[in-house]
């Protein structure tokens, strides 16, 4: 008997990346990619996460809004590390890159000027 093949649906990878990102301290929410011409031509971008798979290697772009009282660099690195770990451990795929795009800082709960 030969071994079969396992195929991971792109939505599974998206869910792993999305849920992992939202669990990182300092992340407020996911953001859609900023509007513009490039958005019309980019495929696979949904809910602030874009996943591409090439030769069993996953490439991830994440657009996030962070809380106002966090170290942006530290939170970004935490997101990268957590997504890479989750994808590697859960589906056994190699992670090529995890790119973080900070789209906004949320100042909720503070008085408006």
ABEGO torsion letter per residue (X at the ends): XBBBBBBBBAAAAAAAAAAAAAABBGBABBBBBBBEAAAAABBGBBGGBBBBBBGGBBBBBBBBBBBAABBAAAAAAAAAAAAAAAAAAAAGBBBABBBBBBABBBABGBBBX
